[in-house]
Amino acid sequence: MIRIAVCCMGGFSSSALAKKLENDVRERHLEERASFVFIPIHQLKNRQDEADVAMACPHTEYHVKRDSSEGLYHIPVTIIPPRLYGLMPAEDFIDDAEDILELWKNGASNMVTFPDEPHPLRVRRDVSHRRWLKGEKAFGSKK
C-alpha cells in the first residue's frame, strides 16, 4: 500500500481533497492499494515518515522547489497539475503516485515530474499520466 500525502499551505481545499480521496478509497475498496493524508507543506519536512509520496497543490511549487534544492525531502514530492486538482478520482491519483514513486526509485530527484511534463502548471491531461499515455479520457469524455 502506498501512503500519499496531499500538501498545501493553509489546508482548506487540500484537506478537503485528501478527505474526498480517502472516501473514494473506501467506497471503491482500494484500501490495500493506497491511503491519503493531509500534511501542510511547511510541516512535510518533519512528517515525511507518514507518507511514501507527497503530492502538493499547484500554488506550493515555489516552496517545493526551494525545499528540494536544499535537500529537505527524502520522499518524492510532485506538484498536482492545476487541471487535475480536485477533479481526478482516487485511482488516477494513485496511478500518478505509484509512477512518481517508481521514477524516484530509478533516480529522479525532487521536484519529481514525468519526463514529458517538466512543467506541472502546463499539464493538459485530465486523467492519470499512465492512462493519458494509453489514450484514455476522463470518465464521461469523448475519445
DSSP file with accessible surface (Angstrom, degrees, kcal/mol):
  #  RESIDUE AA STRUCTURE BP1 BP2  ACC     N-H-->O    O-->H-N    N-H-->O    O-->H-N    TCO  KAPPA ALPHA  PHI   PSI    X-CA   Y-CA   Z-CA
    1    1 A M              0   0  133      0, 0.0     2,-0.4     0, 0.0    33,-0.3   0.000 360.0 360.0 360.0 136.5    0.0    0.0    0.0
    2    2 A I  E     -a   34   0A  11     31,-2.2    33,-1.8    50,-0.0     2,-0.6  -0.824 360.0-144.6 -99.4 134.0    1.2    3.4   -0.9
    3    3 A R  E     -a   35   0A  82     -2,-0.4    49,-3.2    31,-0.2    50,-1.7  -0.898  18.3-164.1-100.8 120.5    0.7    6.3    1.6
    4    4 A I  E     -ab  36  53A   0     31,-3.0    33,-2.1    -2,-0.6     2,-0.5  -0.918   6.7-155.5-113.6 123.1    0.0    9.6   -0.3
    5    5 A A  E     -ab  37  54A   0     48,-2.8    50,-3.5    -2,-0.5     2,-0.6  -0.821   5.1-153.2 -94.2 131.3    0.3   13.0    1.4
    6    6 A V  E     -ab  38  55A   0     31,-3.0    33,-2.2    -2,-0.5     2,-0.4  -0.939  23.2-164.0-100.6 122.5   -1.7   15.8   -0.1
    7    7 A C  E     +ab  39  56A   0     48,-2.2    50,-2.8    -2,-0.6     2,-0.3  -0.888  20.4 148.6-119.2 145.2    0.1   19.0    0.8
    8    8 A C  E     -a   40   0A   4     31,-0.5    33,-3.3    -2,-0.4    34,-0.4  -0.874  48.3-105.0-153.9-178.8   -0.9   22.7    0.7
    9    9 A M  S    S+     0   0   69     -2,-0.3    33,-0.2    31,-0.2    -1,-0.2   0.967 109.1   6.5 -81.4 -71.5   -0.3   25.9    2.5
   10   10 A G  S    S-     0   0   76     30,-0.1    -1,-0.0    31,-0.1    -2,-0.0   0.800  92.0-131.5 -88.4 -31.5   -3.3   26.6    4.7
   11   11 A G     >  +     0   0    4     28,-0.1     4,-1.6    -4,-0.0     5,-0.3   0.474  66.8 119.8 100.6   1.6   -5.1   23.3    4.1
   12   12 A F  H  > S+     0   0  187      2,-0.2     4,-1.4     3,-0.2     5,-0.1   0.998  89.6  21.8 -65.3 -61.8   -8.7   24.4    3.3
   13   13 A S  H  > S+     0   0   49      1,-0.2     4,-2.5     2,-0.2    -1,-0.1   0.894 126.3  51.7 -74.8 -36.2   -9.0   22.9   -0.2
   14   14 A S  H  > S+     0   0    0      2,-0.2     4,-2.8     1,-0.2    -1,-0.2   0.870 107.9  50.6 -72.2 -34.0   -6.2   20.3    0.2
   15   15 A S  H  X S+     0   0   48     -4,-1.6     4,-2.2     2,-0.2    -1,-0.2   0.907 112.6  48.4 -68.7 -35.5   -7.6   18.9    3.4
   16   16 A A  H  X S+     0   0   56     -4,-1.4     4,-2.6    -5,-0.3    -2,-0.2   0.902 111.7  50.0 -66.6 -40.3  -11.0   18.6    1.7
   17   17 A L  H  X S+     0   0    8     -4,-2.5     4,-2.9     2,-0.2     5,-0.2   0.937 110.1  49.6 -63.1 -45.8   -9.3   16.9   -1.3
   18   18 A A  H  X S+     0   0    5     -4,-2.8     4,-2.4     1,-0.2    -2,-0.2   0.916 112.4  48.1 -60.3 -41.0   -7.4   14.4    1.0
   19   19 A K  H  X S+     0   0  144     -4,-2.2     4,-2.4     2,-0.2    -1,-0.2   0.922 111.9  49.5 -65.9 -42.7  -10.7   13.6    2.7
   20   20 A K  H  X S+     0   0   76     -4,-2.6     4,-2.4     2,-0.2    -2,-0.2   0.933 112.7  47.3 -61.4 -44.8  -12.5   13.1   -0.6
   21   21 A L  H  X S+     0   0    0     -4,-2.9     4,-2.2     2,-0.2    -2,-0.2   0.903 111.0  50.6 -66.6 -39.0   -9.8   10.9   -1.9
   22   22 A E  H  X S+     0   0   44     -4,-2.4     4,-2.0    -5,-0.2    -1,-0.2   0.901 110.3  50.3 -66.3 -37.7   -9.7    8.8    1.2
   23   23 A N  H  X S+     0   0   56     -4,-2.4     4,-2.9     2,-0.2    -2,-0.2   0.911 108.8  52.3 -63.8 -41.3  -13.5    8.4    1.0
   24   24 A D  H  X S+     0   0   15     -4,-2.4     4,-2.4     1,-0.2    -2,-0.2   0.902 106.3  54.5 -58.9 -41.6  -13.0    7.3   -2.7
   25   25 A V  H  <>S+     0   0    0     -4,-2.2     5,-3.1     2,-0.2     6,-0.4   0.933 112.5  42.2 -58.4 -47.4  -10.5    4.7   -1.5
   26   26 A R  H ><5S+     0   0  115     -4,-2.0     3,-1.2     3,-0.2    -2,-0.2   0.936 115.0  49.4 -66.5 -45.4  -13.1    3.3    1.0
   27   27 A E  H 3<5S+     0   0  133     -4,-2.9    -1,-0.2     1,-0.3    -2,-0.2   0.841 117.1  41.1 -64.0 -33.8  -16.0    3.4   -1.5
   28   28 A R  T 3<5S-     0   0  112     -4,-2.4    -1,-0.3    -5,-0.2    -2,-0.2   0.275 111.5-119.2 -98.7   7.7  -14.0    1.7   -4.2
   29   29 A H  T < 5 +     0   0  153     -3,-1.2     3,-0.3    -4,-0.2    -3,-0.2   0.890  68.2 138.4  56.4  48.9  -12.4   -0.8   -1.9
   30   30 A L    >>< +     0   0   27     -5,-3.1     4,-2.0    -6,-0.2     3,-1.9   0.136  22.2 119.4-106.7  18.2   -8.9    0.4   -2.6
   31   31 A E  T 34 S+     0   0   85     -6,-0.4    -1,-0.2     1,-0.3    -5,-0.1   0.787  74.6  52.8 -58.0 -30.7   -7.6    0.2    1.0
   32   32 A E  T 34 S+     0   0  184     -3,-0.3    -1,-0.3     1,-0.2    -2,-0.1   0.664 112.0  47.3 -79.1 -13.0   -5.0   -2.3    0.1
   33   33 A R  T <4 S-     0   0   69     -3,-1.9   -31,-2.2     1,-0.3     2,-0.3   0.844 120.6 -19.5 -96.0 -38.1   -3.7   -0.1   -2.7
   34   34 A A  E  <  -a    2   0A   0     -4,-2.0     2,-0.3   -33,-0.3    -1,-0.3  -0.996  41.5-153.3-164.1 163.3   -3.4    3.4   -1.1
   35   35 A S  E     -a    3   0A  29    -33,-1.8   -31,-3.0    -2,-0.3     2,-0.4  -0.966  17.2-144.0-140.8 155.5   -4.3    5.8    1.7
   36   36 A F  E     +a    4   0A  14     -2,-0.3     2,-0.3   -33,-0.2   -31,-0.2  -0.947  17.3 174.8-122.8 142.8   -4.4    9.6    1.7
   37   37 A V  E     -a    5   0A  49    -33,-2.1   -31,-3.0    -2,-0.4     2,-0.5  -0.988  28.3-123.3-142.3 147.5   -3.5   12.1    4.4
   38   38 A F  E     +a    6   0A  50     -2,-0.3   -31,-0.2   -33,-0.2   -23,-0.1  -0.804  30.8 172.4 -91.2 133.0   -3.3   15.9    4.5
   39   39 A I  E     -a    7   0A   0    -33,-2.2   -31,-0.5    -2,-0.5     5,-0.1  -0.968  34.5-120.5-137.3 122.4    0.0   17.4    5.6
   40   40 A P  E >>  -a    8   0A  15      0, 0.0     3,-1.9     0, 0.0     4,-0.9  -0.360  26.2-122.8 -58.9 140.8    0.7   21.2    5.4
   41   41 A I  H >> S+     0   0    4    -33,-3.3     3,-0.8     1,-0.3     4,-0.5   0.861 111.2  57.8 -58.4 -34.5    3.7   21.8    3.1
   42   42 A H  H 34 S+     0   0  115    -34,-0.4    -1,-0.3     1,-0.2     4,-0.1   0.682 110.2  45.0 -73.2 -12.2    5.6   23.6    5.8
   43   43 A Q  H X> S+     0   0   72     -3,-1.9     3,-1.2     1,-0.1     4,-0.8   0.540  88.1  90.8-101.0  -9.6    5.3   20.5    8.0
   44   44 A L  H XX S+     0   0    0     -4,-0.9     3,-1.3    -3,-0.8     4,-0.6   0.886  78.4  59.2 -58.5 -42.1    6.3   18.0    5.4
   45   45 A K  H 3< S+     0   0   90     -4,-0.5    -1,-0.3     1,-0.3     3,-0.2   0.811 114.0  39.2 -60.6 -25.2   10.0   18.0    6.1
   46   46 A N  H <4 S+     0   0  131     -3,-1.2    -1,-0.3     1,-0.1    -2,-0.2   0.487 120.0  44.8 -99.3  -5.0    9.3   16.9    9.6
   47   47 A R  H X<  +     0   0   60     -3,-1.3     3,-2.1    -4,-0.8    -2,-0.2   0.110  68.7 119.4-125.7  21.6    6.5   14.5    8.8
   48   48 A Q  G ><  +     0   0    4     -4,-0.6     3,-1.6     1,-0.3    -1,-0.1   0.750  65.5  71.6 -62.4 -22.1    7.9   12.6    5.8
   49   49 A D  G 3  S+     0   0  115      1,-0.3    -1,-0.3    -3,-0.1    -2,-0.1   0.634  89.3  63.9 -70.6  -7.7    7.7    9.3    7.8
   50   50 A E  G <  S+     0   0   71     -3,-2.1     2,-0.3     1,-0.0    -1,-0.3   0.490 107.2  39.3 -90.4  -5.6    3.9    9.5    7.4
   51   51 A A    <   -     0   0    2     -3,-1.6   -47,-0.2    -4,-0.2     3,-0.1  -0.975  52.7-154.9-145.1 156.5    3.9    9.2    3.6
   52   52 A D  S    S+     0   0   47    -49,-3.2     2,-0.3     1,-0.4   -48,-0.2   0.684  92.8  17.2 -96.0 -29.3    5.7    7.4    0.7
   53   53 A V  E     -b    4   0A   0    -50,-1.7   -48,-2.8    22,-0.2     2,-0.5  -0.993  68.3-147.0-143.4 141.7    4.9   10.2   -1.8
   54   54 A A  E     -bc   5  77A   0     22,-2.6    24,-2.4    -2,-0.3     2,-0.6  -0.957   7.2-166.8-113.5 130.5    3.8   13.8   -1.4
   55   55 A M  E     -bc   6  78A   6    -50,-3.5   -48,-2.2    -2,-0.5     2,-0.3  -0.969  17.2-160.0-116.2 111.7    1.5   15.4   -3.9
   56   56 A A  E     -bc   7  79A   0     22,-3.3    24,-3.5    -2,-0.6   -48,-0.2  -0.677  21.2-103.3-100.5 148.5    1.5   19.2   -3.4
   57   57 A C    >   -     0   0    0    -50,-2.8     3,-2.1    -2,-0.3     4,-0.2  -0.256  38.4-108.0 -63.8 152.2   -1.1   21.8   -4.6
   58   58 A P  G >  S+     0   0   23      0, 0.0     3,-1.7     0, 0.0    -1,-0.1   0.845 114.9  59.0 -54.2 -39.3   -0.1   23.9   -7.6
   59   59 A H  G 3  S+     0   0  113      1,-0.3     3,-0.3     2,-0.1     4,-0.2   0.545  95.9  64.9 -74.6  -0.8    0.5   27.1   -5.6
   60   60 A T  G <>  +     0   0    0     -3,-2.1     4,-2.5     1,-0.2     3,-0.3   0.403  67.7 106.2 -96.4   3.2    3.2   25.4   -3.5
   61   61 A E  H <> S+     0   0   23     -3,-1.7     4,-2.8     1,-0.2     5,-0.3   0.885  77.1  52.4 -52.9 -43.9    5.5   24.9   -6.4
   62   62 A Y  H  > S+     0   0  156     -3,-0.3     4,-2.5     1,-0.2    -1,-0.2   0.939 112.0  45.9 -57.7 -46.6    7.9   27.6   -5.3
   63   63 A H  H  > S+     0   0   47     -3,-0.3     4,-2.9    -4,-0.2     5,-0.3   0.904 112.6  50.1 -64.7 -41.8    8.2   26.2   -1.8
   64   64 A V  H  X S+     0   0    0     -4,-2.5     4,-2.7     2,-0.2     5,-0.2   0.933 112.3  47.1 -63.9 -44.9    8.7   22.6   -3.1
   65   65 A K  H  X S+     0   0  106     -4,-2.8     4,-2.4    -5,-0.2    -2,-0.2   0.931 114.5  47.2 -62.3 -43.9   11.4   23.8   -5.5
   66   66 A R  H  X S+     0   0   89     -4,-2.5     4,-1.2    -5,-0.3    -2,-0.2   0.955 115.9  43.1 -62.2 -51.2   13.2   25.8   -2.7
   67   67 A D  H  <>S+     0   0    8     -4,-2.9     5,-2.3     1,-0.2     6,-0.3   0.867 113.4  53.1 -66.2 -34.5   13.0   23.0   -0.2
   68   68 A S  H ><5S+     0   0   19     -4,-2.7     3,-1.8    -5,-0.3    -1,-0.2   0.912 105.3  53.6 -65.6 -41.7   14.0   20.4   -2.7
   69   69 A S  H 3<5S+     0   0  100     -4,-2.4    -1,-0.2     1,-0.3    -2,-0.2   0.783 107.8  51.9 -65.3 -23.3   17.1   22.4   -3.7
   70   70 A E  T 3<5S-     0   0  117     -4,-1.2    -1,-0.3    -5,-0.2    -2,-0.2   0.392 115.1-119.3 -90.6   0.4   18.1   22.5    0.0
   71   71 A G  T < 5 +     0   0   61     -3,-1.8    -3,-0.2    -5,-0.1    -2,-0.1   0.802  65.9 142.3  70.3  31.5   17.7   18.7    0.1
   72   72 A L      < +     0   0   54     -5,-2.3     2,-0.4     2,-0.0    -4,-0.2   0.596  49.9  72.0 -83.5 -10.1   15.0   18.7    2.8
   73   73 A Y        +     0   0   17     -6,-0.3    37,-0.2    -5,-0.1     4,-0.1  -0.887  43.6 178.2-111.4 137.8   12.9   15.8    1.4
   74   74 A H  S    S+     0   0  126     -2,-0.4    -1,-0.1     2,-0.1    -2,-0.0   0.219  74.6  63.0-114.7  11.3   13.8   12.1    1.5
   75   75 A I  S    S-     0   0   13    -21,-0.0     2,-0.2    29,-0.0   -22,-0.2  -0.910 100.2 -90.0-123.3 157.9   10.5   11.1   -0.2
   76   76 A P        -     0   0    2      0, 0.0   -22,-2.6     0, 0.0     2,-0.4  -0.470  40.8-165.6 -69.6 138.4    9.4   12.1   -3.7
   77   77 A V  E     +c   54   0A   0    -24,-0.2    35,-2.3    -2,-0.2    34,-0.6  -0.992  10.3 174.6-125.7 130.9    7.4   15.3   -3.9
   78   78 A T  E     -c   55   0A  12    -24,-2.4   -22,-3.3    -2,-0.4     2,-0.5  -0.891  29.9-115.8-131.0 162.5    5.4   16.3   -7.0
   79   79 A I  E     -c   56   0A   3     33,-0.4   -22,-0.2    -2,-0.3   -24,-0.0  -0.864  25.1-127.8-100.5 131.7    3.1   19.1   -7.9
   80   80 A I        -     0   0    2    -24,-3.5     5,-0.1    -2,-0.5   -25,-0.0  -0.685  33.9-117.1 -74.0 118.6   -0.6   18.3   -8.7
   81   81 A P    >>  -     0   0   10      0, 0.0     3,-1.7     0, 0.0     4,-1.2  -0.340  19.7-122.6 -58.2 139.1   -1.2   19.9  -12.1
   82   82 A P  T 34 S+     0   0   59      0, 0.0     3,-0.5     0, 0.0    39,-0.1   0.857 110.3  58.6 -53.1 -38.0   -4.0   22.6  -11.7
   83   83 A R  T 34 S+     0   0   96     40,-0.4    41,-0.1     1,-0.2    38,-0.1   0.778 111.8  41.5 -63.9 -25.0   -6.2   20.9  -14.3
   84   84 A L  T X> S+     0   0    1     -3,-1.7     3,-1.8     3,-0.1     4,-1.5   0.636  82.7 119.9 -96.0 -17.4   -6.2   17.7  -12.2
   85   85 A Y  T 3< S-     0   0   49     -4,-1.2   -28,-0.0    -3,-0.5     0, 0.0  -0.307  94.6 -11.6 -60.0 116.1   -6.6   19.3   -8.8
   86   86 A G  T 34 S+     0   0   30     -2,-0.2    -1,-0.3     2,-0.1    -2,-0.1   0.376 123.1  82.2  80.5  -5.0   -9.8   18.0   -7.2
   87   87 A L  T <4  +     0   0  135     -3,-1.8    -2,-0.2     2,-0.1    -3,-0.1   0.747  67.9  81.7-104.5 -29.4  -11.1   16.5  -10.5
   88   88 A M  S  < S-     0   0    3     -4,-1.5    -2,-0.1     1,-0.1    39,-0.1  -0.548  78.3-118.7 -80.4 145.7   -9.4   13.1  -10.8
   89   89 A P    >>  -     0   0   37      0, 0.0     4,-1.7     0, 0.0     3,-0.9  -0.314  36.1 -96.9 -72.4 166.4  -10.8   10.1   -8.9
   90   90 A A  H 3> S+     0   0    0      1,-0.3     4,-3.0     2,-0.2     5,-0.2   0.859 121.2  62.1 -54.0 -40.4   -8.6    8.4   -6.3
   91   91 A E  H 3> S+     0   0   50      1,-0.2     4,-2.6     2,-0.2    -1,-0.3   0.883 104.5  47.5 -56.3 -40.7   -7.5    5.7   -8.8
   92   92 A D  H <> S+     0   0    2     -3,-0.9     4,-2.4     2,-0.2    37,-0.2   0.900 111.9  49.0 -69.8 -40.1   -5.9    8.3  -11.0
   93   93 A F  H  X S+     0   0    0     -4,-1.7     4,-2.7     2,-0.2    -2,-0.2   0.913 112.4  49.5 -62.8 -40.9   -4.1   10.0   -8.1
   94   94 A I  H  X S+     0   0    0     -4,-3.0     4,-3.0     2,-0.2     5,-0.2   0.933 108.9  52.2 -63.9 -45.3   -2.9    6.5   -7.0
   95   95 A D  H  X S+     0   0   15     -4,-2.6     4,-2.4    -5,-0.2    -2,-0.2   0.944 112.7  45.1 -53.5 -50.6   -1.6    5.7  -10.5
   96   96 A D  H  X S+     0   0    5     -4,-2.4     4,-2.7     1,-0.2     5,-0.2   0.914 112.8  50.5 -63.1 -42.4    0.3    9.0  -10.6
   97   97 A A  H  X S+     0   0    0     -4,-2.7     4,-2.6     2,-0.2    -1,-0.2   0.925 111.0  48.9 -62.5 -43.2    1.7    8.5   -7.1
   98   98 A E  H  X S+     0   0   55     -4,-3.0     4,-2.0     1,-0.2    -1,-0.2   0.917 113.9  46.3 -61.1 -42.4    2.8    4.9   -8.0
   99   99 A D  H  X S+     0   0   38     -4,-2.4     4,-2.2    -5,-0.2    -2,-0.2   0.871 111.4  50.8 -71.2 -36.1    4.5    6.2  -11.1
  100  100 A I  H  X S+     0   0    1     -4,-2.7     4,-2.4     2,-0.2    -2,-0.2   0.925 110.1  51.0 -64.2 -42.9    6.2    9.1   -9.4
  101  101 A L  H  X S+     0   0   32     -4,-2.6     4,-2.5    -5,-0.2    -2,-0.2   0.905 109.2  51.0 -61.8 -39.1    7.5    6.7   -6.7
  102  102 A E  H  X S+     0   0   99     -4,-2.0     4,-1.4     2,-0.2    -1,-0.2   0.913 108.9  50.2 -65.0 -42.6    8.9    4.5   -9.5
  103  103 A L  H  <>S+     0   0   48     -4,-2.2     5,-2.5     2,-0.2     3,-0.2   0.919 110.9  50.9 -59.5 -41.7   10.6    7.5  -11.1
  104  104 A W  H ><5S+     0   0   70     -4,-2.4     3,-1.9     1,-0.2    -2,-0.2   0.925 107.7  51.3 -61.8 -45.2   12.1    8.3   -7.7
  105  105 A K  H 3<5S+     0   0  140     -4,-2.5    -1,-0.2     1,-0.3    -2,-0.2   0.780 107.6  55.2 -64.5 -25.0   13.4    4.7   -7.2
  106  106 A N  T 3<5S-     0   0  122     -4,-1.4    -1,-0.3    -3,-0.2    -2,-0.2   0.179 133.5 -84.0 -95.3  15.0   15.0    5.0  -10.6
  107  107 A G  T < 5S+     0   0   65     -3,-1.9    -3,-0.2     1,-0.3    -2,-0.1   0.459  75.2 148.1 105.8   0.3   17.0    8.1   -9.7
  108  108 A A      < -     0   0   35     -5,-2.5    -1,-0.3    -6,-0.1     2,-0.3  -0.367  35.2-143.7 -64.5 149.7   14.6   11.1  -10.3
  109  109 A S        -     0   0   91      2,-0.2     4,-0.2     4,-0.1     2,-0.1  -0.756  33.8 -51.6-112.7 163.9   15.2   14.0   -7.9
  110  110 A N  S    S+     0   0   31     -2,-0.3   -32,-0.1     1,-0.2   -39,-0.1  -0.430 116.5  46.6 -74.0 145.8   12.8   16.4   -6.3
  111  111 A M  S    S-     0   0   28    -34,-0.6     2,-0.3    -2,-0.1   -33,-0.2   0.490  90.4-154.1 -76.3 121.4   10.6   18.0   -7.5
  112  112 A V        +     0   0    1    -35,-2.3   -33,-0.4    -4,-0.1     2,-0.3  -0.528  21.7 166.7 -77.4 131.4    9.6   14.9   -9.4
  113  113 A T        -     0   0   39     -2,-0.3    -4,-0.1    -4,-0.2   -35,-0.0  -0.929  44.0 -95.3-133.6 160.4    7.8   15.3  -12.7
  114  114 A F    >   -     0   0   13      3,-0.4     3,-2.6    -2,-0.3   -14,-0.0  -0.565  41.0-117.0 -71.8 142.5    7.0   13.0  -15.6
  115  115 A P  T 3  S+     0   0  107      0, 0.0    -1,-0.1     0, 0.0    -3,-0.0   0.829 115.9  45.3 -53.7 -34.9    9.7   13.3  -18.3
  116  116 A D  T 3  S+     0   0   81      1,-0.2     3,-0.1     2,-0.1    -2,-0.0   0.381 113.8  52.6 -90.8   6.5    7.2   14.6  -20.9
  117  117 A E    <   +     0   0   20     -3,-2.6    -3,-0.4     1,-0.1    -1,-0.2  -0.489  58.5 153.8-135.3  63.5    5.7   17.0  -18.3
  118  118 A P  S    S+     0   0   74      0, 0.0    -1,-0.1     0, 0.0    -2,-0.1   0.719  70.1  54.3 -69.0 -17.4    8.5   19.1  -16.9
  119  119 A H    >   -     0   0   89      1,-0.1     3,-2.4    -3,-0.1     4,-0.3  -0.868  67.6-167.3-119.8  96.8    6.2   22.0  -16.1
  120  120 A P  G >  S+     0   0    5      0, 0.0     3,-1.3     0, 0.0    -1,-0.1   0.811  85.9  62.3 -55.2 -31.5    3.3   20.9  -13.9
  121  121 A L  G 3  S+     0   0   98      1,-0.3   -38,-0.0   -40,-0.2   -41,-0.0   0.655 103.3  50.9 -72.2 -10.8    1.4   24.2  -14.5
  122  122 A R  G <  S+     0   0  178     -3,-2.4    -1,-0.3    -5,-0.0     2,-0.1   0.391  77.7 126.7-103.4   1.2    1.3   23.4  -18.2
  123  123 A V    <   -     0   0   10     -3,-1.3   -40,-0.4    -4,-0.3   -39,-0.1  -0.399  33.7-177.4 -65.1 133.8   -0.2   19.9  -18.0
  124  124 A R        +     0   0  178     -2,-0.1    -1,-0.1   -42,-0.1    -3,-0.0   0.444  42.8 109.1-112.3  -4.6   -3.3   19.5  -20.1
  125  125 A R        -     0   0    9      1,-0.1     4,-0.1     2,-0.1    12,-0.1  -0.296  49.8-159.1 -72.9 162.5   -4.3   15.9  -19.4
  126  126 A D  S    S+     0   0   48      2,-0.1     2,-0.3   -42,-0.0    -1,-0.1   0.127  71.9  50.5-128.0  18.4   -7.4   15.1  -17.3
  127  127 A V  S    S-     0   0    0      1,-0.1    11,-0.1    11,-0.1   -39,-0.1  -0.853 103.0 -60.9-140.0 177.1   -6.5   11.5  -16.3
  128  128 A S     >  -     0   0    0     -2,-0.3     4,-2.5     1,-0.1     5,-0.2  -0.193  52.5-111.4 -59.3 157.3   -3.5    9.8  -14.7
  129  129 A H  H  > S+     0   0   12    -37,-0.2     4,-2.5     1,-0.2     5,-0.2   0.917 117.6  51.2 -58.9 -42.5   -0.3   10.0  -16.7
  130  130 A R  H  > S+     0   0   68      1,-0.2     4,-1.1     2,-0.2    -1,-0.2   0.893 111.8  46.8 -66.4 -37.0   -0.4    6.3  -17.5
  131  131 A R  H  4>S+     0   0   54      2,-0.2     5,-2.6     1,-0.2     4,-0.3   0.885 110.8  52.9 -69.3 -37.6   -4.0    6.4  -18.7
  132  132 A W  H ><5S+     0   0  105     -4,-2.5     3,-1.6     1,-0.2    -2,-0.2   0.913 105.5  53.8 -62.7 -41.8   -3.2    9.5  -20.8
  133  133 A L  H 3<5S+     0   0  109     -4,-2.5    -1,-0.2     1,-0.3    -2,-0.2   0.827 107.4  52.0 -61.9 -30.3   -0.2    7.6  -22.4
  134  134 A K  T 3<5S-     0   0  149     -4,-1.1    -1,-0.3    -5,-0.2    -2,-0.2   0.454 120.9-111.1 -82.8  -3.7   -2.7    4.9  -23.4
  135  135 A G  T < 5 +     0   0   45     -3,-1.6    -3,-0.2    -4,-0.3     2,-0.1   0.619  65.9 150.7  84.9  14.3   -5.0    7.5  -25.0
  136  136 A E      < -     0   0   64     -5,-2.6    -1,-0.2    -6,-0.1     2,-0.2  -0.444  32.0-146.7 -80.2 154.0   -7.7    7.2  -22.4
  137  137 A K        -     0   0   95      4,-0.1     3,-0.1    -2,-0.1     6,-0.1  -0.719  28.7 -83.0-113.8 165.7  -10.0   10.1  -21.5
  138  138 A A    >   -     0   0   23     -2,-0.2     3,-2.6     1,-0.2    -1,-0.1  -0.272  65.2 -76.8 -63.7 153.7  -11.7   11.1  -18.3
  139  139 A F  T 3  S+     0   0  211      1,-0.3    -1,-0.2     3,-0.0     3,-0.1  -0.271 121.9  17.0 -52.7 129.1  -14.9    9.4  -17.4
  140  140 A G  T 3  S+     0   0   75      1,-0.3    -1,-0.3    -3,-0.1     2,-0.2   0.345  98.1 122.5  89.0  -6.7  -17.7   10.9  -19.5
  141  141 A S    <   -     0   0   55     -3,-2.6    -1,-0.3     1,-0.1     2,-0.3  -0.565  66.1-112.9 -87.0 154.3  -15.3   12.5  -22.1
  142  142 A K              0   0  194     -2,-0.2    -4,-0.1    -3,-0.1    -1,-0.1  -0.623 360.0 360.0 -81.6 142.8  -15.5   11.7  -25.8
  143  143 A K              0   0  190     -2,-0.3    -7,-0.1    -6,-0.1    -1,-0.1  -0.425 360.0 360.0 -80.6 360.0  -12.5    9.8  -27.1
